[in-house]
Amino acid sequence: MKLPQIIVLILLATMTGCASSKSFQKSADNHTKASEYYKSIGQDAAAKEERALAEEDNDNSLGILAILLDIFNAKD
């Protein structure tokens, strides 16, 4: 019973790129900074796109796969 669950988890991790919540947060921070920059130079469309990407990365950082990856790769 556990073998199919493990296989599914491995396939999901492989398909999504195995990104941890920390990497998603770092990416979200970069998109937020880019959004602020684009807004400061008057590129509102690009700023809006960067904000959307930052929100997506924030949502992904709270996803179950990212959390599981952090748990299994925890270094004490």
C-alpha positions, 0 to 999 in steps of 0.5 A: 500500500505504501509503495504506490504512494511513494512512487507518486510522491517521487513522480510529483517531486520529479515533475515539479522540479523539487523546489523547496519553500526557501527557494520559492521565497527567494524567488518571490522576493526577487520578483517583488524587488523587480516589481518595485523597480519596474513601477519606479521607472513607469513600467506598470504592466511589467510591475503587475506581471512581476507581482503576479509571479511573486504571489504565485511563488508565495503560494507555491512555497506553502504547497505540500510538496515544498513543505515535504521537501523541506522536512525530508531535507532538514539538516540539524 
